[in-house]
Amino acid sequence: MTRPSFALRATEGLRFFALRATVGSLLAWVVFGAAAARADSLQQLREFLAQTASARGEFSQTSSKGPGSRGSQPSSGYFEFARPGRFRWETKSPYQQVIVSDGARLYVYDPDLKQVTIKQVKGAIPASPASILFGSNDFERDFQVKSDGARDGIEWVLATPRSQDSSFERIRIGFRDGLPAAMELADSFGQTTELRFSGVQRNPKLDPGQFHFEPPKGADVLEDQ
C-alpha cells in the first residue's frame, strides 16, 4: 500500500477543517428528543448550534475524484469538540494523524514522519465545515443553507459557501433521528469526501487537555505566520 505523503495528508486534513470535519467539524449535530425526528434537517442544524456546547464520536472517511473513480482507502478515527473553535480530530487507521485546534491555532501532526504544521485558526477554517460544527451560531453568514430532502433514511442540509474563495463548492450534512449521520464535501478540485459518524455523544464532559498540543521533541515544525 502506498502511503500518502505528509504534505498531501496535511492538505487533506486542513481541507476538512479548512476540519476535512469540520468539522467539524465538522460535521453538524442535533439531539433534542422526539421533536428532532419530526423536524426538518435545517431546523435540526439550527437547534444543534443553539444547544450543543460539546460532542464526541467516531468517524469513517473516503474520498473520490468523481463518478466511477476509485475511492481512497477508508480511514477512521474519533473526534471531540468544544464550541467555539476547539476540537480534536484523530485518524487511527490506516495511518495516524492528529488535528487539534485550541481556538487560536490549528495543529496537524504526522506521528510517523514527526512533522507538525501550524496555522492560525482564523485563516485555516472560516467558511468551512469546521466553522459550522465548531464555530459560533452565525453559520448562515458564511453559507447559503437549505433543506435538501431525504435519502436512505437520512435528512440532508445543503450548505453552499457565500465566499468565492472557499475551497468547497458545496457541503451536505445528514441527520438520522436527530443524530449526525454523514457529511459529503465537494471541493473545487473535483474531489468528494464522504464521512460517516457513529457513537455521537452530545454535551459530554471533556478533558480540556485534549485541545492543547505541544509538538513532540524532535519533530519538524512548519508554522504559517
PyMOL commands that place a pseudoatom at each C-alpha (Angstrom):
pseudoatom trace, name=CA, resn=MET, resi=1, chain=A, elem=C, hetatm=0, pos=[0.000, 0.000, 0.000]
pseudoatom trace, name=CA, resn=THR, resi=2, chain=A, elem=C, hetatm=0, pos=[1.374, 3.412, -0.983]
pseudoatom trace, name=CA, resn=ARG, resi=3, chain=A, elem=C, hetatm=0, pos=[1.177, 5.729, 1.987]
pseudoatom trace, name=CA, resn=PRO, resi=4, chain=A, elem=C, hetatm=0, pos=[0.092, 9.340, 1.295]
pseudoatom trace, name=CA, resn=SER, resi=5, chain=A, elem=C, hetatm=0, pos=[2.822, 11.960, 1.648]
pseudoatom trace, name=CA, resn=PHE, resi=6, chain=A, elem=C, hetatm=0, pos=[2.762, 14.216, 4.686]
pseudoatom trace, name=CA, resn=ALA, resi=7, chain=A, elem=C, hetatm=0, pos=[2.046, 17.265, 2.502]
pseudoatom trace, name=CA, resn=LEU, resi=8, chain=A, elem=C, hetatm=0, pos=[-0.951, 15.560, 0.882]
pseudoatom trace, name=CA, resn=ARG, resi=9, chain=A, elem=C, hetatm=0, pos=[-2.264, 14.311, 4.202]
pseudoatom trace, name=CA, resn=ALA, resi=10, chain=A, elem=C, hetatm=0, pos=[-1.823, 17.694, 5.860]
pseudoatom trace, name=CA, resn=THR, resi=11, chain=A, elem=C, hetatm=0, pos=[-3.633, 19.331, 2.938]
pseudoatom trace, name=CA, resn=GLU, resi=12, chain=A, elem=C, hetatm=0, pos=[-6.486, 16.845, 3.239]
pseudoatom trace, name=CA, resn=GLY, resi=13, chain=A, elem=C, hetatm=0, pos=[-6.651, 17.495, 6.959]
pseudoatom trace, name=CA, resn=LEU, resi=14, chain=A, elem=C, hetatm=0, pos=[-6.745, 21.260, 6.561]
pseudoatom trace, name=CA, resn=ARG, resi=15, chain=A, elem=C, hetatm=0, pos=[-9.266, 20.902, 3.731]
pseudoatom trace, name=CA, resn=PHE, resi=16, chain=A, elem=C, hetatm=0, pos=[-11.737, 19.305, 6.109]
pseudoatom trace, name=CA, resn=PHE, resi=17, chain=A, elem=C, hetatm=0, pos=[-11.230, 21.787, 8.925]
pseudoatom trace, name=CA, resn=ALA, resi=18, chain=A, elem=C, hetatm=0, pos=[-10.465, 24.448, 6.448]
pseudoatom trace, name=CA, resn=LEU, resi=19, chain=A, elem=C, hetatm=0, pos=[-11.646, 20.377, 9.799]
pseudoatom trace, name=CA, resn=ARG, resi=20, chain=A, elem=C, hetatm=0, pos=[-11.765, 17.992, 6.028]
pseudoatom trace, name=CA, resn=ALA, resi=21, chain=A, elem=C, hetatm=0, pos=[-14.973, 17.842, 9.593]
pseudoatom trace, name=CA, resn=THR, resi=22, chain=A, elem=C, hetatm=0, pos=[-15.064, 20.234, 10.046]
pseudoatom trace, name=CA, resn=VAL, resi=23, chain=A, elem=C, hetatm=0, pos=[-15.919, 19.946, 11.346]
pseudoatom trace, name=CA, resn=GLY, resi=24, chain=A, elem=C, hetatm=0, pos=[-16.124, 19.512, 12.059]
pseudoatom trace, name=CA, resn=SER, resi=25, chain=A, elem=C, hetatm=0, pos=[-16.073, 19.882, 12.179]
pseudoatom trace, name=CA, resn=LEU, resi=26, chain=A, elem=C, hetatm=0, pos=[-17.300, 19.282, 11.143]
pseudoatom trace, name=CA, resn=LEU, resi=27, chain=A, elem=C, hetatm=0, pos=[-19.692, 17.860, 10.940]
pseudoatom trace, name=CA, resn=ALA, resi=28, chain=A, elem=C, hetatm=0, pos=[-23.392, 19.217, 12.355]
pseudoatom trace, name=CA, resn=TRP, resi=29, chain=A, elem=C, hetatm=0, pos=[-25.197, 17.615, 15.243]
pseudoatom trace, name=CA, resn=VAL, resi=30, chain=A, elem=C, hetatm=0, pos=[-28.590, 17.931, 16.862]
pseudoatom trace, name=CA, resn=VAL, resi=31, chain=A, elem=C, hetatm=0, pos=[-30.030, 15.991, 19.744]
pseudoatom trace, name=CA, resn=PHE, resi=32, chain=A, elem=C, hetatm=0, pos=[-33.261, 17.353, 21.196]
pseudoatom trace, name=CA, resn=GLY, resi=33, chain=A, elem=C, hetatm=0, pos=[-35.559, 14.431, 21.912]
pseudoatom trace, name=CA, resn=ALA, resi=34, chain=A, elem=C, hetatm=0, pos=[-38.517, 13.138, 19.942]
pseudoatom trace, name=CA, resn=ALA, resi=35, chain=A, elem=C, hetatm=0, pos=[-39.184, 16.522, 18.345]
pseudoatom trace, name=CA, resn=ALA, resi=36, chain=A, elem=C, hetatm=0, pos=[-35.970, 16.155, 16.369]
pseudoatom trace, name=CA, resn=ALA, resi=37, chain=A, elem=C, hetatm=0, pos=[-37.342, 13.186, 14.468]
pseudoatom trace, name=CA, resn=ARG, resi=38, chain=A, elem=C, hetatm=0, pos=[-40.209, 15.353, 13.223]
pseudoatom trace, name=CA, resn=ALA, resi=39, chain=A, elem=C, hetatm=0, pos=[-38.113, 18.440, 12.410]
pseudoatom trace, name=CA, resn=ASP, resi=40, chain=A, elem=C, hetatm=0, pos=[-36.543, 19.009, 9.037]
pseudoatom trace, name=CA, resn=SER, resi=41, chain=A, elem=C, hetatm=0, pos=[-32.772, 18.917, 8.693]
pseudoatom trace, name=CA, resn=LEU, resi=42, chain=A, elem=C, hetatm=0, pos=[-32.302, 22.702, 8.645]
pseudoatom trace, name=CA, resn=GLN, resi=43, chain=A, elem=C, hetatm=0, pos=[-34.222, 23.081, 11.882]
pseudoatom trace, name=CA, resn=GLN, resi=44, chain=A, elem=C, hetatm=0, pos=[-32.103, 20.326, 13.422]
pseudoatom trace, name=CA, resn=LEU, resi=45, chain=A, elem=C, hetatm=0, pos=[-28.921, 22.142, 12.403]
pseudoatom trace, name=CA, resn=ARG, resi=46, chain=A, elem=C, hetatm=0, pos=[-30.149, 25.357, 13.979]
pseudoatom trace, name=CA, resn=GLU, resi=47, chain=A, elem=C, hetatm=0, pos=[-31.131, 23.537, 17.161]
pseudoatom trace, name=CA, resn=PHE, resi=48, chain=A, elem=C, hetatm=0, pos=[-27.691, 21.970, 17.275]
pseudoatom trace, name=CA, resn=LEU, resi=49, chain=A, elem=C, hetatm=0, pos=[-25.986, 25.347, 17.041]
pseudoatom trace, name=CA, resn=ALA, resi=50, chain=A, elem=C, hetatm=0, pos=[-28.152, 26.677, 19.859]
pseudoatom trace, name=CA, resn=GLN, resi=51, chain=A, elem=C, hetatm=0, pos=[-27.994, 23.685, 22.211]
pseudoatom trace, name=CA, resn=THR, resi=52, chain=A, elem=C, hetatm=0, pos=[-24.705, 21.821, 21.682]
pseudoatom trace, name=CA, resn=ALA, resi=53, chain=A, elem=C, hetatm=0, pos=[-21.613, 23.053, 23.513]
pseudoatom trace, name=CA, resn=SER, resi=54, chain=A, elem=C, hetatm=0, pos=[-19.516, 19.908, 23.048]
pseudoatom trace, name=CA, resn=ALA, resi=55, chain=A, elem=C, hetatm=0, pos=[-19.628, 16.482, 21.428]
pseudoatom trace, name=CA, resn=ARG, resi=56, chain=A, elem=C, hetatm=0, pos=[-17.546, 13.431, 20.653]
pseudoatom trace, name=CA, resn=GLY, resi=57, chain=A, elem=C, hetatm=0, pos=[-17.852, 10.359, 18.459]
pseudoatom trace, name=CA, resn=GLU, resi=58, chain=A, elem=C, hetatm=0, pos=[-16.213, 8.217, 15.803]
pseudoatom trace, name=CA, resn=PHE, resi=59, chain=A, elem=C, hetatm=0, pos=[-15.868, 8.718, 12.046]
pseudoatom trace, name=CA, resn=SER, resi=60, chain=A, elem=C, hetatm=0, pos=[-15.000, 6.869, 8.861]
pseudoatom trace, name=CA, resn=GLN, resi=61, chain=A, elem=C, hetatm=0, pos=[-13.956, 8.671, 5.679]
pseudoatom trace, name=CA, resn=THR, resi=62, chain=A, elem=C, hetatm=0, pos=[-13.408, 8.009, 1.977]
pseudoatom trace, name=CA, resn=SER, resi=63, chain=A, elem=C, hetatm=0, pos=[-12.569, 10.329, -0.922]
pseudoatom trace, name=CA, resn=SER, resi=64, chain=A, elem=C, hetatm=0, pos=[-13.003, 10.026, -4.698]
pseudoatom trace, name=CA, resn=LYS, resi=65, chain=A, elem=C, hetatm=0, pos=[-12.451, 12.143, -7.804]
pseudoatom trace, name=CA, resn=GLY, resi=66, chain=A, elem=C, hetatm=0, pos=[-15.869, 11.617, -9.363]
pseudoatom trace, name=CA, resn=PRO, resi=67, chain=A, elem=C, hetatm=0, pos=[-18.392, 9.021, -10.583]
pseudoatom trace, name=CA, resn=GLY, resi=68, chain=A, elem=C, hetatm=0, pos=[-16.682, 5.772, -11.497]
pseudoatom trace, name=CA, resn=SER, resi=69, chain=A, elem=C, hetatm=0, pos=[-13.351, 6.754, -9.985]
pseudoatom trace, name=CA, resn=ARG, resi=70, chain=A, elem=C, hetatm=0, pos=[-11.637, 4.535, -7.481]
pseudoatom trace, name=CA, resn=GLY, resi=71, chain=A, elem=C, hetatm=0, pos=[-12.087, 5.867, -3.974]
pseudoatom trace, name=CA, resn=SER, resi=72, chain=A, elem=C, hetatm=0, pos=[-9.317, 6.256, -1.443]
pseudoatom trace, name=CA, resn=GLN, resi=73, chain=A, elem=C, hetatm=0, pos=[-8.682, 3.641, 1.190]
pseudoatom trace, name=CA, resn=PRO, resi=74, chain=A, elem=C, hetatm=0, pos=[-11.146, 4.260, 4.051]
pseudoatom trace, name=CA, resn=SER, resi=75, chain=A, elem=C, hetatm=0, pos=[-9.726, 5.950, 7.116]
pseudoatom trace, name=CA, resn=SER, resi=76, chain=A, elem=C, hetatm=0, pos=[-11.256, 6.045, 10.580]
pseudoatom trace, name=CA, resn=GLY, resi=77, chain=A, elem=C, hetatm=0, pos=[-10.792, 7.572, 13.989]
pseudoatom trace, name=CA, resn=TYR, resi=78, chain=A, elem=C, hetatm=0, pos=[-12.506, 9.725, 16.595]
pseudoatom trace, name=CA, resn=PHE, resi=79, chain=A, elem=C, hetatm=0, pos=[-13.289, 13.389, 17.237]
pseudoatom trace, name=CA, resn=GLU, resi=80, chain=A, elem=C, hetatm=0, pos=[-14.075, 15.698, 20.135]
pseudoatom trace, name=CA, resn=PHE, resi=81, chain=A, elem=C, hetatm=0, pos=[-15.062, 19.355, 20.082]
pseudoatom trace, name=CA, resn=ALA, resi=82, chain=A, elem=C, hetatm=0, pos=[-15.928, 22.155, 22.458]
pseudoatom trace, name=CA, resn=ARG, resi=83, chain=A, elem=C, hetatm=0, pos=[-17.512, 25.166, 20.809]
pseudoatom trace, name=CA, resn=PRO, resi=84, chain=A, elem=C, hetatm=0, pos=[-16.444, 27.639, 19.796]
pseudoatom trace, name=CA, resn=GLY, resi=85, chain=A, elem=C, hetatm=0, pos=[-13.325, 26.670, 17.935]
pseudoatom trace, name=CA, resn=ARG, resi=86, chain=A, elem=C, hetatm=0, pos=[-11.708, 23.872, 19.956]
pseudoatom trace, name=CA, resn=PHE, resi=87, chain=A, elem=C, hetatm=0, pos=[-11.551, 20.370, 18.505]
pseudoatom trace, name=CA, resn=ARG, resi=88, chain=A, elem=C, hetatm=0, pos=[-9.514, 17.206, 18.146]
pseudoatom trace, name=CA, resn=TRP, resi=89, chain=A, elem=C, hetatm=0, pos=[-9.773, 15.024, 15.025]
pseudoatom trace, name=CA, resn=GLU, resi=90, chain=A, elem=C, hetatm=0, pos=[-7.583, 11.940, 15.283]
pseudoatom trace, name=CA, resn=THR, resi=91, chain=A, elem=C, hetatm=0, pos=[-7.151, 9.384, 12.492]
pseudoatom trace, name=CA, resn=LYS, resi=92, chain=A, elem=C, hetatm=0, pos=[-6.194, 5.939, 13.805]
pseudoatom trace, name=CA, resn=SER, resi=93, chain=A, elem=C, hetatm=0, pos=[-6.326, 3.753, 10.667]
pseudoatom trace, name=CA, resn=PRO, resi=94, chain=A, elem=C, hetatm=0, pos=[-4.804, 3.017, 8.149]
pseudoatom trace, name=CA, resn=TYR, resi=95, chain=A, elem=C, hetatm=0, pos=[-2.271, 5.680, 9.227]
pseudoatom trace, name=CA, resn=GLN, resi=96, chain=A, elem=C, hetatm=0, pos=[-2.099, 8.053, 12.173]
pseudoatom trace, name=CA, resn=GLN, resi=97, chain=A, elem=C, hetatm=0, pos=[-2.732, 11.774, 12.018]
pseudoatom trace, name=CA, resn=VAL, resi=98, chain=A, elem=C, hetatm=0, pos=[-3.742, 14.255, 14.721]
pseudoatom trace, name=CA, resn=ILE, resi=99, chain=A, elem=C, hetatm=0, pos=[-5.500, 17.580, 14.065]
pseudoatom trace, name=CA, resn=VAL, resi=100, chain=A, elem=C, hetatm=0, pos=[-6.002, 19.834, 17.073]
pseudoatom trace, name=CA, resn=SER, resi=101, chain=A, elem=C, hetatm=0, pos=[-7.380, 23.355, 17.447]
pseudoatom trace, name=CA, resn=ASP, resi=102, chain=A, elem=C, hetatm=0, pos=[-7.072, 25.275, 20.710]
pseudoatom trace, name=CA, resn=GLY, resi=103, chain=A, elem=C, hetatm=0, pos=[-9.295, 28.027, 19.342]
pseudoatom trace, name=CA, resn=ALA, resi=104, chain=A, elem=C, hetatm=0, pos=[-6.389, 30.168, 18.146]
pseudoatom trace, name=CA, resn=ARG, resi=105, chain=A, elem=C, hetatm=0, pos=[-4.043, 27.800, 16.323]
pseudoatom trace, name=CA, resn=LEU, resi=106, chain=A, elem=C, hetatm=0, pos=[-4.561, 24.653, 14.273]
pseudoatom trace, name=CA, resn=TYR, resi=107, chain=A, elem=C, hetatm=0, pos=[-2.015, 21.809, 14.526]
pseudoatom trace, name=CA, resn=VAL, resi=108, chain=A, elem=C, hetatm=0, pos=[-1.662, 18.936, 12.052]
pseudoatom trace, name=CA, resn=TYR, resi=109, chain=A, elem=C, hetatm=0, pos=[0.712, 16.236, 13.327]
pseudoatom trace, name=CA, resn=ASP, resi=110, chain=A, elem=C, hetatm=0, pos=[2.039, 13.195, 11.477]
pseudoatom trace, name=CA, resn=PRO, resi=111, chain=A, elem=C, hetatm=0, pos=[3.497, 10.865, 14.143]
pseudoatom trace, name=CA, resn=ASP, resi=112, chain=A, elem=C, hetatm=0, pos=[5.288, 8.617, 11.642]
pseudoatom trace, name=CA, resn=LEU, resi=113, chain=A, elem=C, hetatm=0, pos=[7.099, 11.466, 9.896]
pseudoatom trace, name=CA, resn=LYS, resi=114, chain=A, elem=C, hetatm=0, pos=[7.409, 13.504, 13.106]
pseudoatom trace, name=CA, resn=GLN, resi=115, chain=A, elem=C, hetatm=0, pos=[6.192, 16.649, 11.360]
pseudoatom trace, name=CA, resn=VAL, resi=116, chain=A, elem=C, hetatm=0, pos=[3.826, 19.336, 12.632]
pseudoatom trace, name=CA, resn=THR, resi=117, chain=A, elem=C, hetatm=0, pos=[2.099, 22.032, 10.563]
pseudoatom trace, name=CA, resn=ILE, resi=118, chain=A, elem=C, hetatm=0, pos=[0.703, 25.019, 12.471]
pseudoatom trace, name=CA, resn=LYS, resi=119, chain=A, elem=C, hetatm=0, pos=[-1.776, 27.561, 11.099]
pseudoatom trace, name=CA, resn=GLN, resi=120, chain=A, elem=C, hetatm=0, pos=[-3.835, 30.355, 12.596]
pseudoatom trace, name=CA, resn=VAL, resi=121, chain=A, elem=C, hetatm=0, pos=[-7.428, 29.175, 13.058]
pseudoatom trace, name=CA, resn=LYS, resi=122, chain=A, elem=C, hetatm=0, pos=[-8.750, 32.454, 11.657]
pseudoatom trace, name=CA, resn=GLY, resi=123, chain=A, elem=C, hetatm=0, pos=[-7.081, 31.751, 8.328]
pseudoatom trace, name=CA, resn=ALA, resi=124, chain=A, elem=C, hetatm=0, pos=[-7.478, 27.981, 8.290]
pseudoatom trace, name=CA, resn=ILE, resi=125, chain=A, elem=C, hetatm=0, pos=[-11.131, 27.206, 8.925]
pseudoatom trace, name=CA, resn=PRO, resi=126, chain=A, elem=C, hetatm=0, pos=[-13.530, 30.082, 8.090]
pseudoatom trace, name=CA, resn=ALA, resi=127, chain=A, elem=C, hetatm=0, pos=[-16.327, 29.246, 5.629]
pseudoatom trace, name=CA, resn=SER, resi=128, chain=A, elem=C, hetatm=0, pos=[-15.610, 25.544, 6.061]
pseudoatom trace, name=CA, resn=PRO, resi=129, chain=A, elem=C, hetatm=0, pos=[-17.327, 22.537, 7.684]
pseudoatom trace, name=CA, resn=ALA, resi=130, chain=A, elem=C, hetatm=0, pos=[-15.434, 23.329, 10.876]
pseudoatom trace, name=CA, resn=SER, resi=131, chain=A, elem=C, hetatm=0, pos=[-16.975, 26.800, 11.063]
pseudoatom trace, name=CA, resn=ILE, resi=132, chain=A, elem=C, hetatm=0, pos=[-20.411, 25.152, 11.151]
pseudoatom trace, name=CA, resn=LEU, resi=133, chain=A, elem=C, hetatm=0, pos=[-19.562, 22.403, 13.592]
pseudoatom trace, name=CA, resn=PHE, resi=134, chain=A, elem=C, hetatm=0, pos=[-17.121, 24.072, 15.956]
pseudoatom trace, name=CA, resn=GLY, resi=135, chain=A, elem=C, hetatm=0, pos=[-17.684, 27.772, 15.467]
pseudoatom trace, name=CA, resn=SER, resi=136, chain=A, elem=C, hetatm=0, pos=[-20.344, 30.240, 16.538]
pseudoatom trace, name=CA, resn=ASN, resi=137, chain=A, elem=C, hetatm=0, pos=[-24.028, 30.364, 15.634]
pseudoatom trace, name=CA, resn=ASP, resi=138, chain=A, elem=C, hetatm=0, pos=[-23.635, 32.657, 12.610]
pseudoatom trace, name=CA, resn=PHE, resi=139, chain=A, elem=C, hetatm=0, pos=[-23.059, 29.894, 10.026]
pseudoatom trace, name=CA, resn=GLU, resi=140, chain=A, elem=C, hetatm=0, pos=[-25.634, 31.465, 7.698]
pseudoatom trace, name=CA, resn=ARG, resi=141, chain=A, elem=C, hetatm=0, pos=[-23.319, 34.449, 7.370]
pseudoatom trace, name=CA, resn=ASP, resi=142, chain=A, elem=C, hetatm=0, pos=[-20.799, 32.214, 5.562]
pseudoatom trace, name=CA, resn=PHE, resi=143, chain=A, elem=C, hetatm=0, pos=[-23.176, 29.722, 3.912]
pseudoatom trace, name=CA, resn=GLN, resi=144, chain=A, elem=C, hetatm=0, pos=[-26.406, 29.666, 1.992]
pseudoatom trace, name=CA, resn=VAL, resi=145, chain=A, elem=C, hetatm=0, pos=[-28.219, 26.794, 3.686]
pseudoatom trace, name=CA, resn=LYS, resi=146, chain=A, elem=C, hetatm=0, pos=[-31.373, 24.883, 2.825]
pseudoatom trace, name=CA, resn=SER, resi=147, chain=A, elem=C, hetatm=0, pos=[-33.018, 21.529, 3.456]
pseudoatom trace, name=CA, resn=ASP, resi=148, chain=A, elem=C, hetatm=0, pos=[-32.049, 19.018, 0.774]
pseudoatom trace, name=CA, resn=GLY, resi=149, chain=A, elem=C, hetatm=0, pos=[-34.505, 16.140, 1.095]
pseudoatom trace, name=CA, resn=ALA, resi=150, chain=A, elem=C, hetatm=0, pos=[-34.034, 12.585, 2.356]
pseudoatom trace, name=CA, resn=ARG, resi=151, chain=A, elem=C, hetatm=0, pos=[-32.042, 9.598, 1.132]
pseudoatom trace, name=CA, resn=ASP, resi=152, chain=A, elem=C, hetatm=0, pos=[-31.539, 6.193, 2.747]
pseudoatom trace, name=CA, resn=GLY, resi=153, chain=A, elem=C, hetatm=0, pos=[-33.275, 7.332, 5.906]
pseudoatom trace, name=CA, resn=ILE, resi=154, chain=A, elem=C, hetatm=0, pos=[-31.058, 10.411, 6.293]
pseudoatom trace, name=CA, resn=GLU, resi=155, chain=A, elem=C, hetatm=0, pos=[-32.345, 14.015, 6.225]
pseudoatom trace, name=CA, resn=TRP, resi=156, chain=A, elem=C, hetatm=0, pos=[-29.912, 16.341, 4.444]
pseudoatom trace, name=CA, resn=VAL, resi=157, chain=A, elem=C, hetatm=0, pos=[-28.878, 20.000, 4.653]
pseudoatom trace, name=CA, resn=LEU, resi=158, chain=A, elem=C, hetatm=0, pos=[-27.156, 21.604, 1.663]
pseudoatom trace, name=CA, resn=ALA, resi=159, chain=A, elem=C, hetatm=0, pos=[-24.675, 24.374, 2.515]
pseudoatom trace, name=CA, resn=THR, resi=160, chain=A, elem=C, hetatm=0, pos=[-23.113, 26.491, -0.248]
pseudoatom trace, name=CA, resn=PRO, resi=161, chain=A, elem=C, hetatm=0, pos=[-20.263, 28.879, 0.689]
pseudoatom trace, name=CA, resn=ARG, resi=162, chain=A, elem=C, hetatm=0, pos=[-21.018, 32.532, 0.056]
pseudoatom trace, name=CA, resn=SER, resi=163, chain=A, elem=C, hetatm=0, pos=[-17.328, 33.342, -0.467]
pseudoatom trace, name=CA, resn=GLN, resi=164, chain=A, elem=C, hetatm=0, pos=[-15.843, 32.795, -3.911]
pseudoatom trace, name=CA, resn=ASP, resi=165, chain=A, elem=C, hetatm=0, pos=[-12.533, 31.965, -2.204]
pseudoatom trace, name=CA, resn=SER, resi=166, chain=A, elem=C, hetatm=0, pos=[-13.797, 28.872, -0.398]
pseudoatom trace, name=CA, resn=SER, resi=167, chain=A, elem=C, hetatm=0, pos=[-12.110, 25.583, -1.320]
pseudoatom trace, name=CA, resn=PHE, resi=168, chain=A, elem=C, hetatm=0, pos=[-15.525, 23.892, -1.150]
pseudoatom trace, name=CA, resn=GLU, resi=169, chain=A, elem=C, hetatm=0, pos=[-18.244, 24.032, -3.781]
pseudoatom trace, name=CA, resn=ARG, resi=170, chain=A, elem=C, hetatm=0, pos=[-20.892, 22.513, -1.545]
pseudoatom trace, name=CA, resn=ILE, resi=171, chain=A, elem=C, hetatm=0, pos=[-21.333, 20.660, 1.729]
pseudoatom trace, name=CA, resn=ARG, resi=172, chain=A, elem=C, hetatm=0, pos=[-24.148, 18.244, 2.557]
pseudoatom trace, name=CA, resn=ILE, resi=173, chain=A, elem=C, hetatm=0, pos=[-24.834, 17.355, 6.185]
pseudoatom trace, name=CA, resn=GLY, resi=174, chain=A, elem=C, hetatm=0, pos=[-27.063, 14.411, 7.085]
pseudoatom trace, name=CA, resn=PHE, resi=175, chain=A, elem=C, hetatm=0, pos=[-29.099, 13.593, 10.205]
pseudoatom trace, name=CA, resn=ARG, resi=176, chain=A, elem=C, hetatm=0, pos=[-30.872, 10.455, 11.343]
pseudoatom trace, name=CA, resn=ASP, resi=177, chain=A, elem=C, hetatm=0, pos=[-33.231, 10.630, 14.335]
pseudoatom trace, name=CA, resn=GLY, resi=178, chain=A, elem=C, hetatm=0, pos=[-31.663, 13.877, 15.456]
pseudoatom trace, name=CA, resn=LEU, resi=179, chain=A, elem=C, hetatm=0, pos=[-28.128, 12.499, 15.450]
pseudoatom trace, name=CA, resn=PRO, resi=180, chain=A, elem=C, hetatm=0, pos=[-25.309, 13.237, 12.985]
pseudoatom trace, name=CA, resn=ALA, resi=181, chain=A, elem=C, hetatm=0, pos=[-25.117, 10.517, 10.366]
pseudoatom trace, name=CA, resn=ALA, resi=182, chain=A, elem=C, hetatm=0, pos=[-22.997, 11.797, 7.475]
pseudoatom trace, name=CA, resn=MET, resi=183, chain=A, elem=C, hetatm=0, pos=[-21.300, 14.621, 5.606]
pseudoatom trace, name=CA, resn=GLU, resi=184, chain=A, elem=C, hetatm=0, pos=[-20.434, 14.957, 1.933]
pseudoatom trace, name=CA, resn=LEU, resi=185, chain=A, elem=C, hetatm=0, pos=[-17.850, 17.570, 0.918]
pseudoatom trace, name=CA, resn=ALA, resi=186, chain=A, elem=C, hetatm=0, pos=[-17.315, 18.557, -2.716]
pseudoatom trace, name=CA, resn=ASP, resi=187, chain=A, elem=C, hetatm=0, pos=[-14.232, 20.717, -3.259]
pseudoatom trace, name=CA, resn=SER, resi=188, chain=A, elem=C, hetatm=0, pos=[-13.143, 22.943, -6.111]
pseudoatom trace, name=CA, resn=PHE, resi=189, chain=A, elem=C, hetatm=0, pos=[-10.653, 20.301, -7.316]
pseudoatom trace, name=CA, resn=GLY, resi=190, chain=A, elem=C, hetatm=0, pos=[-13.387, 17.809, -8.179]
pseudoatom trace, name=CA, resn=GLN, resi=191, chain=A, elem=C, hetatm=0, pos=[-12.824, 15.637, -5.119]
pseudoatom trace, name=CA, resn=THR, resi=192, chain=A, elem=C, hetatm=0, pos=[-15.703, 14.392, -2.994]
pseudoatom trace, name=CA, resn=THR, resi=193, chain=A, elem=C, hetatm=0, pos=[-15.120, 13.350, 0.607]
pseudoatom trace, name=CA, resn=GLU, resi=194, chain=A, elem=C, hetatm=0, pos=[-17.732, 11.259, 2.397]
pseudoatom trace, name=CA, resn=LEU, resi=195, chain=A, elem=C, hetatm=0, pos=[-17.835, 10.908, 6.165]
pseudoatom trace, name=CA, resn=ARG, resi=196, chain=A, elem=C, hetatm=0, pos=[-19.992, 8.671, 8.337]
pseudoatom trace, name=CA, resn=PHE, resi=197, chain=A, elem=C, hetatm=0, pos=[-20.412, 9.240, 12.080]
pseudoatom trace, name=CA, resn=SER, resi=198, chain=A, elem=C, hetatm=0, pos=[-21.206, 6.819, 14.893]
pseudoatom trace, name=CA, resn=GLY, resi=199, chain=A, elem=C, hetatm=0, pos=[-21.367, 6.804, 18.691]
pseudoatom trace, name=CA, resn=VAL, resi=200, chain=A, elem=C, hetatm=0, pos=[-22.006, 10.552, 18.863]
pseudoatom trace, name=CA, resn=GLN, resi=201, chain=A, elem=C, hetatm=0, pos=[-22.453, 11.923, 22.395]
pseudoatom trace, name=CA, resn=ARG, resi=202, chain=A, elem=C, hetatm=0, pos=[-23.847, 15.397, 22.911]
pseudoatom trace, name=CA, resn=ASN, resi=203, chain=A, elem=C, hetatm=0, pos=[-22.513, 17.712, 25.646]
pseudoatom trace, name=CA, resn=PRO, resi=204, chain=A, elem=C, hetatm=0, pos=[-20.207, 15.199, 27.364]
pseudoatom trace, name=CA, resn=LYS, resi=205, chain=A, elem=C, hetatm=0, pos=[-17.670, 16.364, 29.919]
pseudoatom trace, name=CA, resn=LEU, resi=206, chain=A, elem=C, hetatm=0, pos=[-14.391, 16.643, 28.014]
pseudoatom trace, name=CA, resn=ASP, resi=207, chain=A, elem=C, hetatm=0, pos=[-10.791, 16.930, 29.144]
pseudoatom trace, name=CA, resn=PRO, resi=208, chain=A, elem=C, hetatm=0, pos=[-9.575, 20.454, 28.184]
pseudoatom trace, name=CA, resn=GLY, resi=209, chain=A, elem=C, hetatm=0, pos=[-6.133, 18.944, 27.672]
pseudoatom trace, name=CA, resn=GLN, resi=210, chain=A, elem=C, hetatm=0, pos=[-7.414, 17.245, 24.522]
pseudoatom trace, name=CA, resn=PHE, resi=211, chain=A, elem=C, hetatm=0, pos=[-7.417, 20.673, 22.835]
pseudoatom trace, name=CA, resn=HIS, resi=212, chain=A, elem=C, hetatm=0, pos=[-3.861, 21.552, 23.846]
pseudoatom trace, name=CA, resn=PHE, resi=213, chain=A, elem=C, hetatm=0, pos=[-0.996, 20.409, 21.629]
pseudoatom trace, name=CA, resn=GLU, resi=214, chain=A, elem=C, hetatm=0, pos=[2.748, 20.592, 22.207]
pseudoatom trace, name=CA, resn=PRO, resi=215, chain=A, elem=C, hetatm=0, pos=[4.923, 19.489, 19.253]
pseudoatom trace, name=CA, resn=PRO, resi=216, chain=A, elem=C, hetatm=0, pos=[6.842, 16.390, 20.364]
pseudoatom trace, name=CA, resn=LYS, resi=217, chain=A, elem=C, hetatm=0, pos=[10.550, 16.747, 20.998]
pseudoatom trace, name=CA, resn=GLY, resi=218, chain=A, elem=C, hetatm=0, pos=[12.478, 16.242, 17.761]
pseudoatom trace, name=CA, resn=ALA, resi=219, chain=A, elem=C, hetatm=0, pos=[9.509, 16.881, 15.452]
pseudoatom trace, name=CA, resn=ASP, resi=220, chain=A, elem=C, hetatm=0, pos=[9.899, 19.223, 12.467]
pseudoatom trace, name=CA, resn=VAL, resi=221, chain=A, elem=C, hetatm=0, pos=[7.611, 22.227, 12.928]
pseudoatom trace, name=CA, resn=LEU, resi=222, chain=A, elem=C, hetatm=0, pos=[6.301, 24.229, 9.945]
pseudoatom trace, name=CA, resn=GLU, resi=223, chain=A, elem=C, hetatm=0, pos=[4.445, 27.332, 11.067]
pseudoatom trace, name=CA, resn=ASP, resi=224, chain=A, elem=C, hetatm=0, pos=[2.400, 29.570, 8.769]
pseudoatom trace, name=CA, resn=GLN, resi=225, chain=A, elem=C, hetatm=0, pos=[2.706, 33.117, 10.077]
for i in range(1, 225): cmd.bond("trace and resi %d" % i, "trace and resi %d" % (i + 1))
show_as sticks, trace
zoom trace
